[in-house]
Amino acid sequence: MKITITTIASILIIASTVSTAYAEVPSWVKNNAGWWADGTISESEFLTGISFLIKDGIIKVPSTSISSETSDKVPSWVKNNAGWWADGTISDGEFVNGIQHLMKIGLVTVPSSEISLGEVSADSGDLELALLQSELDECSKITKAYDRLNCERSAKHEITAYNYKLISQPYQAGPVTYYWPGFGTEGNSFEITSSGQAMLRLRILVENNGSIQEALFCTGPAICNYDVTNGDTDYKYSGMDFTNGQIILPPGQSKIFNMFFGPNIGGGGTTFEYDSNKDYYFRGSESFGSISIPLNLE
């Protein structure tokens, strides 16, 4: 849900139809502007991040009414503007104007009662995010390329995990928590192809809150601790990204995994089928506990 609050940093639109408002945007937000501009972050994460940054008071935007001319897509030129703001070509005030424009056309929705005009403070609940961003900034001081890349990879994951948890529903299995943000977020989708094949993609964050190392196991369709069920039929995966059949979770660490349910790939797999009269659940059963996540397929 790579997440996702950091995705807000990418928006900049100069719109004459929106009233100009000045706001100081934290510098650590600007550091992330290029993530959406270069395609690292998806459009859905970008929009979700905007909403959460406004809601949590990181970005201050005056109350804005939705116009009759709404849109379901961010204009293509917005991505170009993201880079301009990141390198200082466009001001913070113009950045805020852009957010207002997205609110006006209905792409960003935040209840007016949740929009604050105050300054960012430690009480806003986002001090942790600011500290994580600071850790990422510190990585740039490492001179050895390999060590610097590892540092940046770890820091970016922590930011992504933080944002992911903000928009996800947690499901507990012993010491491990599974976070699923629902459909409409990066890596999570459900569709029926023109040939009638149901295609289900899931991206889930797992975090080990215990004191010992845990592991998630899935060595093949026939031997996997995870599946999807509708109560009558259990469906095995068509694709997953478990490394060597497992995901290792040291204490205090988190990882993201992906699973795809669709055509039968063999090896004990099954073809995923959708029945609108049934409820579907993503299940996991490990030695440390079990989870059942309602998917609410439509």
Backbone as CSV, one residue per row, in Angstrom:
resi,resn,N_x,N_y,N_z,CA_x,CA_y,CA_z,C_x,C_y,C_z
1,MET,0.630,-0.358,0.000,0.000,0.000,0.000,0.934,0.531,0.000
2,LYS,2.542,-0.781,-1.631,3.583,0.014,-1.060,2.974,1.137,-0.252
3,ILE,2.009,1.990,0.259,1.137,2.693,0.932,0.589,3.724,0.557
4,THR,2.296,4.265,1.807,1.435,4.968,0.933,1.250,6.395,1.291
5,ILE,1.495,6.772,2.506,1.424,8.199,2.766,2.505,8.930,1.995
6,THR,3.660,8.296,1.795,4.727,8.997,1.083,4.350,9.323,-0.344
7,THR,3.363,8.684,-0.900,2.993,8.920,-2.281,2.447,10.313,-2.524
8,ILE,1.954,10.980,-1.511,1.398,12.328,-1.668,2.409,13.293,-2.230
9,ALA,3.678,13.004,-1.920,4.691,13.982,-2.266,4.771,14.272,-3.738
10,SER,4.173,13.418,-4.565,4.328,13.598,-5.985,3.420,14.613,-6.624
11,ILE,2.379,15.082,-5.956,1.405,15.917,-6.669,1.750,17.377,-6.715
12,LEU,1.701,17.945,-7.851,1.820,19.360,-8.060,1.004,19.721,-9.260
13,ILE,0.065,20.593,-9.081,-0.673,21.091,-10.242,-0.862,22.579,-10.017
14,ILE,-0.616,23.387,-11.043,-0.902,24.814,-10.949,-2.236,25.030,-11.618
15,ALA,-3.280,25.259,-10.825,-4.634,25.357,-11.392,-5.230,26.714,-11.072
16,SER,-5.529,27.471,-12.101,-6.075,28.812,-11.908,-7.486,28.780,-11.379
17,THR,-8.169,27.612,-11.499,-9.558,27.523,-11.055,-9.662,27.241,-9.565
18,VAL,-8.514,27.015,-8.909,-8.522,26.694,-7.486,-7.909,27.845,-6.721
19,SER,-8.522,28.217,-5.609,-8.009,29.336,-4.833,-6.626,29.020,-4.288
20,THR,-5.737,30.017,-4.332,-4.369,29.809,-3.888,-4.307,29.757,-2.369
21,ALA,-3.554,28.776,-1.848,-3.395,28.641,-0.400,-1.936,28.336,-0.118
22,TYR,-1.397,28.960,0.908,0.001,28.717,1.246,0.087,27.717,2.375
23,ALA,1.017,26.806,2.280,1.235,25.841,3.353,2.678,25.394,3.309
24,GLU,3.269,25.183,4.471,4.620,24.662,4.532,4.552,23.142,4.512
25,VAL,5.177,22.549,3.506,5.191,21.103,3.377,6.505,20.597,3.963
26,PRO,6.476,19.619,4.868,7.715,19.114,5.478,8.722,18.701,4.408
27,SER,10.003,18.994,4.655,11.036,18.720,3.654,11.150,17.240,3.340
28,TRP,10.867,16.365,4.329,11.000,14.932,4.066,9.962,14.439,3.072
29,VAL,8.837,15.168,2.940,7.845,14.800,1.935,8.406,15.059,0.541
30,LYS,9.111,16.179,0.388,9.668,16.537,-0.916,10.673,15.487,-1.395
31,ASN,11.388,14.871,-0.463,12.374,13.867,-0.840,11.736,12.675,-1.551
32,ASN,10.441,12.470,-1.317,9.755,11.314,-1.900,9.022,11.634,-3.199
33,ALA,9.091,12.876,-3.637,8.301,13.292,-4.809,8.613,12.451,-6.043
34,GLY,9.875,12.132,-6.222,10.259,11.383,-7.412,9.780,9.948,-7.435
35,TRP,9.375,9.402,-6.297,8.963,7.999,-6.248,7.769,7.749,-7.163
36,TRP,6.815,8.669,-7.144,5.661,8.504,-8.028,6.009,8.926,-9.454
37,ALA,6.816,9.980,-9.570,7.170,10.493,-10.890,7.925,9.458,-11.718
38,ASP,8.763,8.628,-11.075,9.537,7.646,-11.852,8.868,6.285,-11.917
39,GLY,7.616,6.198,-11.416,6.866,4.954,-11.548,7.070,3.962,-10.426
40,THR,7.858,4.308,-9.404,8.070,3.394,-8.283,6.782,3.190,-7.491
41,ILE,5.955,4.234,-7.435,4.686,4.183,-6.704,3.536,4.284,-7.698
42,SER,2.489,3.503,-7.487,1.356,3.501,-8.414,0.445,4.703,-8.184
43,GLU,-0.451,4.949,-9.161,-1.387,6.063,-9.044,-2.329,5.876,-7.859
44,SER,-2.790,4.628,-7.622,-3.709,4.391,-6.509,-3.034,4.660,-5.172
45,GLU,-1.750,4.286,-5.046,-1.013,4.572,-3.821,-0.818,6.080,-3.666
46,PHE,-0.568,6.728,-4.764,-0.402,8.179,-4.787,-1.637,8.872,-4.217
47,LEU,-2.832,8.497,-4.705,-4.064,9.136,-4.261,-4.395,8.779,-2.813
48,THR,-4.166,7.506,-2.451,-4.415,7.100,-1.066,-3.500,7.853,-0.108
49,GLY,-2.256,8.020,-0.527,-1.299,8.741,0.312,-1.697,10.181,0.537
50,ILE,-2.225,10.824,-0.490,-2.683,12.202,-0.363,-3.735,12.306,0.738
51,SER,-4.714,11.419,0.662,-5.816,11.460,1.633,-5.316,11.307,3.058
52,PHE,-4.388,10.364,3.267,-3.901,10.136,4.623,-3.022,11.275,5.129
53,LEU,-2.230,11.885,4.250,-1.402,13.004,4.687,-2.260,14.200,5.092
54,ILE,-3.336,14.415,4.362,-4.241,15.515,4.721,-4.956,15.188,6.026
55,LYS,-5.462,13.954,6.122,-6.206,13.542,7.315,-5.352,13.651,8.568
56,ASP,-4.064,13.246,8.460,-3.185,13.240,9.625,-2.500,14.571,9.868
57,GLY,-2.796,15.589,9.031,-2.269,16.920,9.292,-0.872,17.184,8.786
58,ILE,-0.321,16.278,7.954,1.014,16.501,7.412,0.954,17.567,6.315
59,ILE,-0.085,17.510,5.478,-0.323,18.529,4.471,-1.562,19.319,4.877
60,LYS,-1.464,20.629,4.905,-2.560,21.491,5.328,-3.266,22.064,4.112
61,VAL,-4.519,21.710,3.927,-5.276,22.155,2.768,-6.608,22.752,3.215
62,PRO,-6.950,23.959,2.745,-8.246,24.548,3.087,-9.387,23.674,2.589
63,SER,-10.537,23.824,3.216,-11.721,23.062,2.810,-12.031,23.333,1.338
64,THR,-12.275,22.245,0.586,-12.475,22.354,-0.856,-13.714,21.587,-1.278
65,SER,-14.559,22.206,-2.091,-15.779,21.568,-2.570,-15.518,20.831,-3.879
66,ILE,-16.224,19.708,-4.074,-16.105,18.939,-5.308,-16.956,19.602,-6.380
67,SER,-16.370,19.802,-7.560,-17.101,20.438,-8.647,-17.928,19.404,-9.406
68,SER,-18.760,19.876,-10.307,-19.581,18.976,-11.123,-18.746,18.281,-12.190
69,GLU,-17.553,18.814,-12.479,-16.678,18.239,-13.490,-15.651,17.334,-12.811
70,THR,-16.079,16.133,-12.422,-15.197,15.196,-11.747,-14.405,14.366,-12.753
71,SER,-13.416,13.644,-12.269,-12.586,12.799,-13.115,-12.209,11.543,-12.358
72,ASP,-11.907,10.472,-13.094,-11.485,9.232,-12.450,-10.017,8.930,-12.715
73,LYS,-9.273,9.925,-13.207,-7.872,9.702,-13.525,-7.062,10.968,-13.304
74,VAL,-5.874,10.798,-12.736,-4.974,11.928,-12.547,-4.439,12.356,-13.912
75,PRO,-4.495,13.650,-14.244,-3.963,14.112,-15.534,-2.517,13.687,-15.722
76,SER,-2.153,13.330,-16.938,-0.812,12.807,-17.208,0.283,13.802,-16.876
77,TRP,-0.007,15.094,-16.999,1.037,16.090,-16.759,1.344,16.277,-15.277
78,VAL,0.509,15.696,-14.417,0.769,15.821,-12.976,2.078,15.133,-12.606
79,LYS,2.345,13.999,-13.258,3.571,13.264,-12.944,4.815,14.093,-13.273
80,ASN,4.760,14.856,-14.368,5.882,15.725,-14.710,6.068,16.799,-13.652
81,ASN,4.951,17.358,-13.181,5.031,18.411,-12.174,5.611,17.916,-10.856
82,ALA,5.427,16.629,-10.584,5.957,16.063,-9.343,7.469,16.266,-9.268
83,GLY,8.133,15.989,-10.377,9.579,16.179,-10.396,9.963,17.642,-10.275
84,TRP,9.168,18.530,-10.847,9.469,19.963,-10.763,9.416,20.460,-9.326
85,TRP,8.425,19.974,-8.574,8.342,20.396,-7.181,9.493,19.815,-6.377
86,ALA,9.851,18.568,-6.676,10.931,17.912,-5.940,12.252,18.644,-6.101
87,ASP,12.505,19.223,-7.309,13.784,19.913,-7.502,13.692,21.418,-7.242
88,GLY,12.545,21.866,-6.716,12.432,23.256,-6.299,11.924,24.218,-7.349
89,THR,11.545,23.712,-8.525,11.059,24.597,-9.583,9.702,25.186,-9.232
90,ILE,8.868,24.415,-8.530,7.525,24.854,-8.152,7.458,24.990,-6.632
91,SER,6.740,25.997,-6.151,6.691,26.299,-4.720,5.732,25.394,-3.956
92,ASP,5.836,25.435,-2.620,4.917,24.693,-1.760,3.482,25.155,-1.973
93,GLY,3.311,26.472,-2.170,1.960,26.985,-2.375,1.312,26.402,-3.614
94,GLU,2.098,26.262,-4.671,1.575,25.669,-5.899,1.310,24.181,-5.699
95,PHE,2.116,23.565,-4.885,1.910,22.161,-4.516,0.541,21.986,-3.855
96,VAL,0.215,22.868,-2.910,-1.069,22.799,-2.214,-2.217,23.095,-3.174
97,ASN,-2.018,24.019,-4.095,-3.042,24.280,-5.109,-3.375,23.015,-5.884
98,GLY,-2.343,22.224,-6.180,-2.539,20.991,-6.905,-3.378,19.992,-6.134
99,ILE,-3.134,19.905,-4.838,-3.926,19.006,-3.997,-5.382,19.439,-4.003
100,GLN,-5.592,20.750,-3.879,-6.964,21.252,-3.921,-7.652,20.895,-5.235
101,HIS,-6.881,20.946,-6.327,-7.459,20.615,-7.627,-7.911,19.159,-7.664
102,LEU,-7.086,18.263,-7.124,-7.468,16.848,-7.093,-8.687,16.622,-6.205
103,MET,-8.787,17.385,-5.130,-9.967,17.287,-4.275,-11.205,17.786,-5.021
104,LYS,-11.004,18.851,-5.794,-12.134,19.450,-6.499,-12.706,18.512,-7.547
105,ILE,-11.841,17.737,-8.222,-12.338,16.837,-9.260,-12.667,15.448,-8.711
106,GLY,-12.637,15.300,-7.384,-13.118,14.083,-6.752,-12.139,12.943,-6.653
107,LEU,-10.852,13.169,-6.948,-9.874,12.096,-6.866,-9.315,11.917,-5.465
108,VAL,-9.431,12.937,-4.645,-9.013,12.866,-3.251,-10.195,13.261,-2.392
109,THR,-10.570,12.384,-1.476,-11.723,12.673,-0.615,-11.307,12.596,0.843
110,VAL,-11.466,13.689,1.539,-11.193,13.773,2.972,-12.308,14.577,3.601
111,PRO,-13.029,14.019,4.608,-14.083,14.785,5.262,-13.572,16.115,5.757
112,SER,-14.342,17.187,5.536,-13.894,18.527,5.895,-13.563,18.645,7.366
113,SER,-14.234,17.860,8.204,-13.976,17.926,9.647,-12.604,17.389,10.000
114,GLU,-11.976,16.658,9.043,-10.681,16.071,9.321,-9.537,16.907,8.748
115,ILE,-9.835,17.977,8.057,-8.804,18.805,7.451,-8.350,19.871,8.446
116,SER,-7.095,19.822,8.817,-6.554,20.745,9.797,-5.730,21.814,9.108
117,LEU,-5.697,23.008,9.702,-4.910,24.101,9.146,-3.712,24.434,10.018
118,GLY,-3.471,23.629,11.060,-2.377,23.909,11.974,-1.040,23.435,11.461
119,GLU,0.003,23.656,12.240,1.337,23.224,11.869,1.517,21.750,12.217
120,VAL,2.477,21.111,11.551,2.811,19.729,11.856,3.536,19.693,13.187
121,SER,3.184,18.749,14.039,3.854,18.627,15.330,4.027,17.160,15.660
122,ALA,4.781,16.874,16.713,4.977,15.495,17.138,3.662,14.867,17.554
123,ASP,2.677,15.696,17.964,1.388,15.178,18.392,0.537,14.698,17.228
124,SER,0.947,14.981,15.999,0.146,14.589,14.841,0.161,13.094,14.613
125,GLY,1.034,12.371,15.283,1.083,10.931,15.130,2.005,10.482,14.012
126,ASP,2.663,11.425,13.333,3.520,11.053,12.218,4.994,11.315,12.505
127,LEU,5.337,11.435,13.774,6.742,11.575,14.121,7.516,10.341,13.681
128,GLU,6.891,9.174,13.816,7.552,7.930,13.410,7.888,7.947,11.931
129,LEU,6.965,8.425,11.116,7.215,8.494,9.674,8.358,9.446,9.364
130,ALA,8.397,10.572,10.059,9.465,11.532,9.855,10.821,10.939,10.243
131,LEU,10.831,10.147,11.320,12.069,9.508,11.750,12.524,8.461,10.740
132,LEU,11.568,7.727,10.179,11.909,6.736,9.160,12.501,7.409,7.929
133,GLN,11.929,8.554,7.562,12.455,9.296,6.421,13.858,9.804,6.713
134,SER,14.067,10.213,7.958,15.388,10.692,8.355,16.420,9.572,8.233
135,GLU,16.025,8.347,8.588,16.922,7.203,8.465,17.279,6.949,7.001
136,LEU,16.295,7.121,6.125,16.563,6.962,4.695,17.553,8.021,4.218
137,ASP,17.377,9.249,4.673,18.290,10.324,4.286,19.726,10.033,4.730
138,GLU,19.857,9.408,5.913,21.181,9.101,6.441,21.920,8.089,5.578
139,CYS,21.157,7.252,4.856,21.792,6.243,3.998,22.676,6.875,2.930
140,SER,22.313,8.076,2.490,23.071,8.742,1.429,24.495,9.081,1.871
141,LYS,24.758,9.053,3.160,26.088,9.380,3.676,27.045,8.190,3.623
142,ILE,26.491,6.996,3.345,27.335,5.801,3.277,28.106,5.806,1.961
143,THR,29.413,5.661,2.017,30.251,5.784,0.825,30.294,4.509,-0.013
144,LYS,30.221,3.343,0.606,30.266,2.092,-0.150,28.912,1.848,-0.808
145,ALA,28.933,1.690,-2.139,27.696,1.592,-2.910,26.804,0.448,-2.447
146,TYR,27.384,-0.735,-2.239,26.591,-1.898,-1.854,25.918,-1.670,-0.505
147,ASP,26.690,-1.149,0.444,26.136,-0.891,1.779,25.068,0.200,1.716
148,ARG,25.287,1.221,0.878,24.312,2.298,0.760,22.995,1.787,0.170
149,LEU,23.085,0.950,-0.858,21.881,0.397,-1.476,21.110,-0.477,-0.505
150,ASN,21.822,-1.275,0.288,21.152,-2.106,1.289,20.453,-1.253,2.341
151,CYS,21.118,-0.184,2.736,20.535,0.732,3.716,19.275,1.370,3.158
152,GLU,19.348,1.848,1.905,18.194,2.494,1.285,17.053,1.508,1.081
153,ARG,17.374,0.285,0.682,16.346,-0.734,0.472,15.602,-1.023,1.787
154,SER,16.361,-1.161,2.872,15.752,-1.442,4.165,14.908,-0.267,4.644
155,ALA,15.422,0.955,4.493,14.700,2.139,4.958,13.424,2.361,4.162
156,LYS,13.489,2.155,2.848,12.300,2.320,2.017,11.239,1.284,2.371
157,HIS,11.697,0.065,2.689,10.718,-0.957,3.089,10.009,-0.566,4.377
158,GLU,10.764,-0.015,5.329,10.153,0.385,6.598,9.105,1.476,6.381
159,ILE,9.375,2.406,5.467,8.411,3.458,5.151,7.178,2.850,4.493
160,THR,7.419,1.942,3.552,6.312,1.274,2.869,5.466,0.492,3.855
161,ALA,6.114,-0.244,4.768,5.385,-1.040,5.759,4.557,-0.142,6.682
162,TYR,5.144,0.979,7.088,4.421,1.928,7.951,3.149,2.406,7.258
163,ASN,3.295,2.816,6.003,2.150,3.300,5.239,1.130,2.200,4.981
164,TYR,1.629,0.999,4.706,0.757,-0.147,4.417,-0.150,-0.442,5.608
165,LYS,0.427,-0.398,6.788,-0.352,-0.714,7.995,-1.430,0.331,8.264
166,LEU,-1.186,1.566,7.850,-2.163,2.623,8.082,-3.466,2.392,7.318
167,ILE,-3.388,1.743,6.163,-4.580,1.573,5.330,-5.088,0.135,5.315
168,SER,-4.500,-0.725,6.160,-4.838,-2.145,6.121,-5.618,-2.595,7.351
169,GLN,-6.309,-3.715,7.182,-6.968,-4.396,8.285,-6.006,-5.461,8.814
170,PRO,-5.698,-5.462,10.117,-4.767,-6.467,10.651,-5.478,-7.774,10.997
171,TYR,-4.777,-8.884,10.761,-5.278,-10.206,11.119,-4.164,-10.925,11.877
172,GLN,-4.447,-11.327,13.105,-3.428,-11.871,13.991,-3.378,-13.389,13.922
173,ALA,-2.161,-13.923,13.848,-1.927,-15.361,13.921,-0.749,-15.573,14.861
174,GLY,-1.032,-15.740,16.139,0.046,-15.845,17.116,0.868,-14.578,17.125
175,PRO,2.199,-14.685,16.990,3.061,-13.495,17.017,3.119,-12.749,15.690
176,VAL,2.507,-13.311,14.646,2.592,-12.712,13.315,1.286,-12.008,12.954
177,THR,1.407,-10.785,12.450,0.243,-10.018,12.015,0.263,-9.909,10.496
178,TYR,-0.886,-10.189,9.881,-1.059,-10.070,8.442,-1.856,-8.791,8.174
179,TYR,-1.363,-7.947,7.272,-2.045,-6.692,6.946,-2.487,-6.747,5.481
180,TRP,-3.804,-6.584,5.267,-4.324,-6.556,3.900,-5.106,-5.267,3.683
181,PRO,-4.744,-4.454,2.682,-5.382,-3.156,2.458,-6.648,-3.205,1.622
182,GLY,-6.987,-4.367,1.070,-8.191,-4.464,0.250,-7.906,-4.177,-1.210
183,PHE,-8.931,-4.326,-2.035,-8.780,-4.116,-3.466,-8.706,-2.622,-3.783
184,GLY,-8.187,-2.329,-4.971,-8.017,-0.936,-5.364,-6.684,-0.381,-4.925
185,THR,-5.826,-1.234,-4.322,-4.473,-0.839,-3.944,-3.487,-1.649,-4.767
186,GLU,-2.252,-1.211,-4.802,-1.234,-1.845,-5.635,-1.102,-3.331,-5.325
187,GLY,-1.199,-4.162,-6.367,-1.022,-5.604,-6.201,-2.253,-6.358,-5.770
188,ASN,-3.377,-5.668,-5.543,-4.614,-6.316,-5.104,-5.727,-6.038,-6.111
189,SER,-6.158,-7.078,-6.805,-7.188,-6.891,-7.828,-7.972,-8.180,-8.047
190,PHE,-9.186,-8.012,-8.579,-10.015,-9.154,-8.961,-10.725,-8.808,-10.255
191,GLU,-10.661,-9.717,-11.226,-11.298,-9.475,-12.510,-11.708,-10.786,-13.157
192,ILE,-12.649,-10.692,-14.073,-13.048,-11.821,-14.903,-12.635,-11.482,-16.330
193,THR,-11.803,-12.306,-16.946,-11.324,-12.028,-18.292,-12.431,-12.265,-19.316
194,SER,-12.173,-11.855,-20.556,-13.150,-12.036,-21.621,-13.454,-13.510,-21.880
195,SER,-12.518,-14.377,-21.494,-12.729,-15.812,-21.671,-13.478,-16.435,-20.494
196,GLY,-13.748,-15.610,-19.468,-14.479,-16.106,-18.308,-13.603,-16.568,-17.157
197,GLN,-12.277,-16.439,-17.283,-11.370,-16.872,-16.231,-11.295,-15.830,-15.114
198,ALA,-11.529,-16.263,-13.883,-11.406,-15.380,-12.718,-9.932,-15.218,-12.369
199,MET,-9.512,-13.970,-12.122,-8.116,-13.658,-11.818,-8.071,-12.868,-10.515
200,LEU,-7.432,-13.436,-9.506,-7.355,-12.818,-8.186,-5.903,-12.616,-7.797
201,ARG,-5.543,-11.364,-7.504,-4.182,-11.030,-7.090,-4.215,-10.406,-5.706
202,LEU,-3.345,-10.902,-4.820,-3.301,-10.429,-3.440,-1.875,-10.042,-3.058
203,ARG,-1.739,-8.924,-2.373,-0.453,-8.488,-1.818,-0.655,-8.229,-0.331
204,ILE,0.108,-8.902,0.500,-0.108,-8.875,1.947,1.214,-8.610,2.670
205,LEU,1.143,-7.779,3.687,2.294,-7.506,4.546,2.213,-8.391,5.780
206,VAL,3.318,-9.027,6.140,3.370,-9.840,7.362,4.461,-9.280,8.263
207,GLU,4.178,-9.248,9.561,5.135,-8.698,10.531,5.235,-9.617,11.742
208,ASN,6.453,-9.924,12.119,6.701,-10.785,13.272,6.900,-9.924,14.514
209,ASN,5.927,-9.967,15.408,6.002,-9.179,16.643,6.500,-10.009,17.821
210,GLY,6.913,-11.253,17.548,7.383,-12.129,18.607,8.873,-11.992,18.871
211,SER,9.396,-12.879,19.703,10.803,-12.817,20.112,11.666,-13.864,19.426
212,ILE,11.043,-14.760,18.629,11.813,-15.775,17.917,11.494,-15.714,16.421
213,GLN,12.366,-16.275,15.633,12.168,-16.273,14.182,11.002,-17.168,13.785
214,GLU,10.180,-16.678,12.865,9.079,-17.468,12.318,9.267,-17.585,10.807
215,ALA,8.489,-18.482,10.183,8.591,-18.662,8.738,7.226,-19.008,8.160
216,LEU,6.967,-18.505,6.949,5.753,-18.832,6.206,6.147,-19.855,5.142
217,PHE,5.340,-20.931,4.987,5.715,-22.019,4.087,4.732,-22.183,2.938
218,CYS,5.293,-22.312,1.740,4.510,-22.595,0.540,5.495,-23.081,-0.520
219,THR,5.657,-24.394,-0.618,6.672,-24.955,-1.512,6.129,-25.307,-2.889
220,GLY,4.821,-25.332,-3.054,4.199,-25.648,-4.329,2.695,-25.659,-4.172
221,PRO,1.939,-25.658,-5.252,0.472,-25.631,-5.143,-0.090,-26.739,-4.256
222,ALA,0.491,-27.930,-4.336,-0.021,-29.056,-3.556,0.406,-29.001,-2.098
223,ILE,1.518,-28.318,-1.821,2.024,-28.210,-0.452,2.216,-26.738,-0.131
224,CYS,1.161,-26.120,0.330,1.200,-24.686,0.615,0.272,-24.396,1.789
225,ASN,0.727,-23.600,2.712,-0.078,-23.274,3.891,-1.080,-22.156,3.630
226,TYR,-1.230,-21.771,2.346,-2.131,-20.668,1.997,-2.989,-21.050,0.795
227,ASP,-4.261,-20.678,0.855,-5.168,-20.915,-0.262,-6.343,-19.949,-0.175
228,VAL,-7.261,-20.061,-1.121,-8.508,-19.304,-1.097,-9.648,-20.313,-1.095
229,THR,-10.656,-20.079,-0.290,-11.782,-21.006,-0.206,-13.111,-20.256,-0.257
230,ASN,-14.136,-20.955,-0.746,-15.494,-20.401,-0.690,-16.386,-21.254,0.198
231,GLY,-15.755,-22.117,0.997,-16.495,-22.989,1.899,-16.760,-24.359,1.312
232,ASP,-16.900,-24.419,-0.014,-17.131,-25.690,-0.698,-15.891,-26.162,-1.450
233,THR,-15.131,-25.212,-2.009,-13.953,-25.545,-2.807,-12.755,-24.739,-2.321
234,ASP,-11.614,-25.427,-2.216,-10.367,-24.772,-1.850,-9.518,-24.603,-3.099
235,TYR,-9.012,-23.397,-3.315,-8.262,-23.093,-4.532,-6.784,-22.872,-4.218
236,LYS,-5.927,-23.552,-4.982,-4.484,-23.419,-4.834,-3.973,-22.309,-5.749
237,TYR,-2.830,-21.763,-5.411,-2.316,-20.618,-6.144,-1.867,-20.972,-7.562
238,SER,-1.815,-19.941,-8.410,-1.246,-20.062,-9.753,0.131,-19.405,-9.819
239,GLY,0.416,-18.551,-8.851,1.715,-17.886,-8.799,1.940,-17.280,-7.427
240,MET,3.202,-17.257,-6.993,3.552,-16.649,-5.699,5.024,-16.287,-5.721
241,ASP,5.482,-15.525,-4.722,6.879,-15.102,-4.706,7.607,-15.497,-3.421
242,PHE,7.211,-16.634,-2.837,7.954,-17.162,-1.699,9.331,-17.596,-2.198
243,THR,10.408,-17.177,-1.539,11.758,-17.543,-1.942,12.112,-18.917,-1.385
244,ASN,12.411,-19.856,-2.289,12.734,-21.228,-1.884,11.641,-21.848,-1.016
245,GLY,10.401,-21.468,-1.301,9.274,-22.093,-0.620,8.958,-21.550,0.757
246,GLN,9.605,-20.466,1.165,9.300,-19.928,2.485,9.666,-18.449,2.576
247,ILE,9.072,-17.798,3.552,9.396,-16.406,3.860,9.871,-16.373,5.309
248,ILE,11.120,-16.014,5.510,11.709,-15.965,6.849,11.403,-14.625,7.498
249,LEU,10.895,-14.676,8.730,10.551,-13.461,9.470,11.313,-13.417,10.798
250,PRO,12.464,-12.737,10.831,13.165,-12.553,12.104,12.316,-11.687,13.043
251,PRO,12.550,-11.737,14.327,11.781,-10.930,15.283,11.825,-9.443,14.929
252,GLY,10.662,-8.799,14.949,10.577,-7.372,14.700,10.623,-6.962,13.247
253,GLN,10.685,-7.915,12.317,10.780,-7.566,10.904,9.488,-7.876,10.150
254,SER,9.335,-7.240,9.007,8.146,-7.443,8.173,8.562,-7.661,6.727
255,LYS,7.689,-8.325,5.970,7.922,-8.547,4.545,6.581,-8.532,3.820
256,ILE,6.638,-8.308,2.513,5.438,-8.305,1.686,5.502,-9.489,0.726
257,PHE,4.390,-10.227,0.610,4.353,-11.318,-0.359,3.141,-11.175,-1.271
258,ASN,3.252,-11.781,-2.454,2.191,-11.723,-3.460,1.726,-13.130,-3.812
259,MET,0.413,-13.289,-4.033,-0.133,-14.559,-4.495,-1.172,-14.290,-5.571
260,PHE,-1.192,-15.174,-6.566,-2.101,-15.047,-7.695,-2.909,-16.329,-7.850
261,PHE,-4.228,-16.192,-7.996,-5.118,-17.325,-8.195,-5.811,-17.155,-9.540
262,GLY,-5.661,-18.159,-10.395,-6.214,-18.084,-11.744,-6.200,-19.444,-12.402
263,PRO,-5.554,-19.555,-13.579,-5.499,-20.840,-14.290,-4.711,-21.894,-13.506
264,ASN,-5.011,-23.148,-13.761,-4.293,-24.255,-13.135,-2.910,-24.389,-13.757
265,ILE,-1.861,-24.294,-12.950,-0.499,-24.401,-13.464,0.070,-25.802,-13.258
266,GLY,-0.746,-26.734,-12.755,-0.264,-28.083,-12.493,0.350,-28.205,-11.116
267,GLY,0.984,-29.329,-10.855,1.637,-29.538,-9.567,0.669,-29.562,-8.410
268,GLY,-0.549,-30.024,-8.676,-1.546,-30.049,-7.621,-2.363,-28.777,-7.526
269,GLY,-2.197,-27.900,-8.519,-2.936,-26.641,-8.511,-4.387,-26.816,-8.916
270,THR,-5.145,-25.746,-8.847,-6.550,-25.744,-9.236,-6.854,-24.479,-10.022
271,THR,-7.865,-24.554,-10.853,-8.325,-23.371,-11.580,-9.262,-22.571,-10.681
272,PHE,-8.958,-21.302,-10.526,-9.797,-20.472,-9.652,-11.107,-20.135,-10.355
273,GLU,-12.222,-20.357,-9.655,-13.547,-20.087,-10.195,-14.321,-19.180,-9.249
274,TYR,-15.135,-18.322,-9.834,-15.907,-17.368,-9.029,-17.396,-17.642,-9.125
275,ASP,-18.043,-17.694,-7.963,-19.496,-17.871,-7.858,-20.022,-16.708,-7.023
276,SER,-20.812,-15.837,-7.632,-21.294,-14.637,-6.946,-22.180,-14.954,-5.749
277,ASN,-22.625,-16.175,-5.625,-23.487,-16.564,-4.502,-22.697,-17.029,-3.285
278,LYS,-21.366,-17.031,-3.412,-20.540,-17.546,-2.319,-19.573,-16.483,-1.812
279,ASP,-19.148,-16.657,-0.560,-18.173,-15.766,0.060,-16.795,-16.416,-0.004
280,TYR,-15.792,-15.603,-0.305,-14.440,-16.120,-0.472,-13.517,-15.577,0.623
281,TYR,-12.590,-16.443,1.034,-11.653,-16.089,2.089,-10.240,-16.521,1.695
282,PHE,-9.273,-15.678,2.031,-7.871,-16.064,1.912,-7.457,-16.647,3.249
283,ARG,-6.923,-17.879,3.222,-6.601,-18.565,4.468,-5.108,-18.860,4.583
284,GLY,-4.651,-18.889,5.827,-3.289,-19.293,6.111,-3.280,-20.101,7.393
285,SER,-2.534,-21.210,7.397,-2.457,-22.057,8.585,-1.006,-22.449,8.815
286,GLU,-0.382,-21.804,9.799,1.008,-22.061,10.146,1.093,-22.656,11.546
287,SER,2.255,-23.107,11.922,2.435,-23.685,13.258,2.196,-22.665,14.354
288,PHE,2.427,-21.387,14.038,2.265,-20.334,15.047,0.838,-19.782,15.114
289,GLY,-0.035,-20.134,14.147,-1.414,-19.642,14.169,-2.038,-19.636,12.789
290,SER,-3.315,-19.264,12.723,-4.050,-19.269,11.469,-4.788,-17.942,11.257
291,ILE,-5.059,-17.636,9.973,-5.827,-16.448,9.624,-6.856,-16.785,8.549
292,SER,-7.920,-16.005,8.515,-8.945,-16.118,7.478,-9.386,-14.710,7.131
293,ILE,-9.041,-14.249,5.943,-9.310,-12.873,5.533,-10.480,-12.840,4.552
294,PRO,-11.601,-12.218,4.917,-12.723,-12.106,3.989,-12.356,-11.221,2.805
295,LEU,-12.599,-11.700,1.582,-12.182,-10.972,0.385,-13.268,-10.089,-0.202
296,ASN,-14.512,-10.399,0.080,-15.634,-9.582,-0.421,-15.517,-9.344,-1.919
297,LEU,-15.403,-10.431,-2.671,-15.275,-10.336,-4.118,-16.574,-9.850,-4.741
298,GLU,-16.456,-9.020,-5.771,-17.615,-8.532,-6.490,-17.342,-8.595,-7.988
